[in-house]
C-alpha cells in the first residue's frame, strides 16, 4: 500500500539537489539536529541553520512548497517510515515527481530558460494543472505562448533558484533570476564546447561571467561606440554602485582614469608578479625592440607611464591602485592582503583615483579612453 501512495520515481532523492535542500530535508524529514548536520559537513552550526531557514522561508513559494513536500515524502519512504494520512491524500491528489536525472533537467533548462530569458516573459503555473506555460506579451497586449513544461520541472527550477515567484496566486507568475541567467549561459557555453572544441570553449565558457555594455571612446578617426565587459573590473562595479545620495560611488571620470592605468599596464606586457619595489618591477629589457624605442610608443613607454603614475601616488595609494585597477583584485581581497580595516579599501581607492586623475590632467597626455 505504501508503494501505491508514494510515487515510484521519488523513492530516492535526485542527485542534482542543492546541498541546502538536503540539509533542510535531513533536519525536517529525518529529524537530525543542526549541530549533528554541522559536524557531518564540517561547517559551523550557524551555516547550517542559515541554509535551513532559507528554505523554510521559501515555503511561501507554491512551487518550492510542493517540491519540498514531495522530497520529504521521498526521504521518509527511503527510511521506511509509513506515510501519514495527510501525506497519502496529498500524494494521491498531486502525483508530482521531480526529475531524477541531471541531464534531463539540463535539457529542459536549455529549452525553457532560453524562452524565459526573452523580454517580458513569465512562467505561469496554475494550482489546478500539471503543466506550466511560458508566456510573453506580444503586440496589442496579446499573450503569446512560448513553450510548456511539466510542473515537476518548474519545481526543480525553483529549488535551484533559477526562477522566483513574482506574483503568487491561483495562477502564479515566475520570472528568471540572475542565478537562472548564469545557469543558462553556462549550459549554452557547454554546448559550444562540444561543438567547437576546447580551444574555442575557453572563450565561450567565460561568457557566463561577462556583463557586456556599450559606450563611446576616443579613436584616431574620432569617437566610436565600443562594447566592453562591465563586470570585469572591480572599479567598474564601484562605478555602478550608488551611495546614499543616489550618485555613483566613483564618478565616470575616475573609472576612465582607472581604465587608462590598466591600459598602460596591459600595453607594458607586465607579468603577474607584484612587489613594493616598483622601480625594479617596472624596468627591464624591451624584448624585440633591439634597444630602439620612441617616446609614447611600445611596451617601454607604457611601462614608464605606469611607473610615473605609481611614483606620484606613493606607497599605500599606489598599492591599492596597482592591485585593484591593474590586477583586478576585489576590494575585500586587497584589504585582507594589505592588512587594512574592512570597508576602508574603497575609500583609499577613490582618493588614489582622484590623485591619479590630477596627475594625468597635469601632464595632458593622450586622450583618456572610454
N, C-alpha and C positions, 0 to 999 in steps of 0.2 A: 504494500500500500504506500510505503514511503516513496518508492521509485515512481509511483503514479502521480504523486502530488508535487514532486520536485523535478524540474526539467533535467533530462539526462545529460545534456551538454554542460550543465552548470555544476556537475559533481566535483570539478576541480577548478581552482582559480586560474584565470588567464595569466600567461607569462608576461604580458605587456603591462600589467597593472603597476602604477607608480608605487614607490615604497611607502609614501604617506598613506595610501589607501590600505595597504597591507597592515601597517601599524594600527590603523583605525579598526580594521576587522579583528586583528589579534586582541585588541583591547575590549571591543564591544561584543563580538561574537564568541570569542574564546575566553574572555574574562581575565586576560593576563594583566597584571599591574603595570603601570607605566615604568616603574623602576626596573622591573624584570625585563621589559622590552628594551629599555636603555642599556642594560647590561649585555643583552644579546647582540645589540647593534654596535656596542662600543661608543655610544654617544651620551650626551648629557640628558638627564630626565626632562629638563625643560624643553629640549629639542623635540623629544617625542610628544610631550604634552602640546606643544605648539602645532605640530602636524595633525594630531588627533583633533584638536579644537578647530583647526582649519576646515576639516571635512564635516565636523559636527555643525558648524555654522553654515556650511554649504548645503545642508539638507533642506533649506528653503527652495533650492532649485529643484523643480519637478524631476528632471532627468537624473540628477545626482541622487536624489532621494530614492527613486525607483531602482537605480543601479545598485546602490548600497543595500537595499532590501534583498535583491537577487543574490548579491555576493554573501550577505550574512546567512541566507538560507543554504548557499552552497558550502560555506565554511562549517555550518552546523551539521550538514549531511555528511561531509567528509570525516567529521569526528564521531559520527554515529548517533548524534543527538536526535531524538524524534521531533518533528516539526510541531509547533503549536497550532491550535485550530485557526488562529488568525493568519499564520503563515500559509497554512494549507489553502484557506479561502483566497488569499492574495495570489498565490501561485496558480490556482485554478483560473482565477479571473484574468490574470495578466501573465501569460507564459513567456515573458521576456527572457532572452538568453543572450548574454554578451558574447561577442566573437572570441573564440579561443585562440585563433592563430594570429600572430602579429603580422604576418604577410597579408592576410585577408584584410585586417584593419588598415594597413598601409595602402593597399589597393583602393579601398573605399575612400581613404583620406585624399589620395591623388584625384579621385573623381569628384568628390563632394566639396572639399575645401577650395578647390580651384574655382568652382562656381560661386561659393560663398564669399570669396575674396573680391568678387565683382562689386562695383559701386552700388550702394543701396540694397544689397542682397541680404535677406534674412532667412533663417531656418524656422519654419512654422511647425510646431509639434502640438497635436491635439490630444487631449486626455482620453478620447474615445477611439482613436485609430492606432493601428500598429505600424503605420508608415508616416514618415515625416517628409516635408517638401521644402525645397529651397525656392523662394520667391524673390522677384525683383520688380520694382515699379517701372513700367515702361511708359512710352509716350501716351499722353492723355490720362495718366493715372491708372492705367490698366495693369493688373497684376500678371506677370509672366512667370510661368513655372519652368525652372531651370533643370531640376533633377529631383528625384525622390530617393529615399533610403529607409532602411529598417529603423524602428525606434531603438532597438538594441545598439545599433551602430552609433546613433546620436548620443546614447547614454555613454558609450565608450569615449566619444569625443569630449563630453562634459567632464568625465573623470580625469582625462588628461589635460584639462584646462584649455582645450583648443577652442571651445565655444563657451559663451556666457549668456545667461538669461537677461535679456534687456527689458522684456515686458511679460511678466508671469500672468497666467490666467487660464481660462478654459482652453484657449489656443495660445500657447506661449511662443514668444519670438526670441530667437537666439542670434547672436552676431559673432563673427570671427574675432578672436582675441589676438594680442600680439604674439602670444605663445603659439597659437594656431598658424599665424602667418609664417613664423620662423620654421615651424614643422613642415609647412607646405614647401617653403624654399629648400629645405633640406631634402625632402623627398624628390623634388624636381631636379635638384643637383645630383642626387644619386642616379636618376635616370640618365642624365647627361654623362655621368661617369661610365655607366655601362655602354653608352653609345659612342663616346668619344675617346675612351681610354684614360689612363692615369695622367698623361701629360696635360690634357685639357681639363681633367677633373680638378686638379689643384687650384685652378682659377674659378671654375664653375661652383665648386663646393663652398668657396668663401663668399659667394653671393648672399648666403643667408645672413651674414653679419653686416651687410652693407646697407646704407641708407642713402641712396642716390638723390642728389639735389642739383639744382641748376643755378647759375649765377653769371655775372658778367665779369670779364677780366681783360687786362691790357694785353695787347698783342702788337707786333711790329706794324701791322696794317690797320690798327685801330682796335676798338673794343669788340669783343665777340663773346657769345654765350658759351659757357663751359659746364660740363657735368662733373661732379666730384662726389666723393664718399663722405657724407656729413657725419657718419658715425665712426670715422677712422681716428680722428684726433680728439683727445680729451679737451683741448682748447675749444674745439667746435661745439662740444657738448655743453661747456660752460657758457658759450655764446648763445645757446638756445635757452639755457636755464634763466628764469626770471627771478628777480629779487622781490622784496616786499612792496616796493614801489611800482611793480609791474614792468620794469625795464630790464633788459638783459644784463646779467652779471658782468659780462665782458662786451664792450662796445664792438661793433663790426670793425672799426679801425684797429683795435687791439688784436682781434682774431686774424686780420690780414697781416699784422706785424709778426705774429707767431708763425704764420704760414710762410712769410718771407724768410725768417730764420731757418725754418725747416727746409725750404727750397735750397738755400745755400748749403745747408748741411748735406742734403742729398747730392747736390752737384759736386761737393767736395769728395764724394765717394769715401766717406769715413766709415770705419768699421764699428762693430758693436761694443768695443772696449771703452769704458769711461774712466777717467781719473781726474783728480783735483788739479794735476799739473797740465793745464790746457796748452801751455807752450809746447811741451813735449808731445802731447796728444795731437795737436793741430798742425804739426810740422812733419815734413818727411819728403821723400823723393816724389816728384811728379812723374809717375810711370808713363812712359810713352811720349813724353814731351822732349826728351833729349836735351834738357836744360834750357829750352827755349819756351818762353811764355810771354804773353802780353797782358797788361793790366786789364782787369774786368773780363778775362776770358779763361775758361778751363778750370779744372779742379783746384789748382793752386790759388787762383784769385778768390774762388768761393771759400777756400779754407782760410784765407786771410780775412775775409769779411766776417766769417763766424768767429775767428779768434779776436778780432777787434771788438765785436759786439759783446762777447763774453768778458773780455778785459774791462770794458766800460761798466758792465753790470757788477763785476766783482764777485767774491765768494758769497754764497747764500742765494742771491738773486740769480747769478749765473748758473748755479747748480740746478735750481728748480726749472729755469728756462731750458737748460740742456736736457734734463730728464723728461719733462712733460712735452715740450714743443718738438724736440728732435727725436728722442727715443720713445715717445708716446706712452710714457708711464702714467698710470692713473694717479690722481691726486692723493688718494689714500696710500697707495704703494710708495709714492715719493715721500710722504710724511713719515711712514714707518721706516724706510731705509735711511732717512736723514735724521731720525730721532726727534722729529718735531711733534708738537701737540696736535691733537685731532682738530680738523677744520681750520687749521692755520695755513695750510698749503695754498689754497685758492687765494687767500689774501695776499700772501707773498708773491704768488704768480701774477696777480693783477698789478702789483707795484712794479714787478720786473718788466712786464709788458709795457707799462706806461713809460718807464725809463728807456726801454728799448725803442719805443716809438719816437721819443725825443732824440735818441741817438741817430736814428735813421733820418729824421727830419732835418737835423743839423747838418748832416752830410749830403743831403739832397741827392741821393744816388738814383739809380734807375727806378722807374715807377714800380710801386708795390703791386704784387699780383692780386688777382681776385677782385 
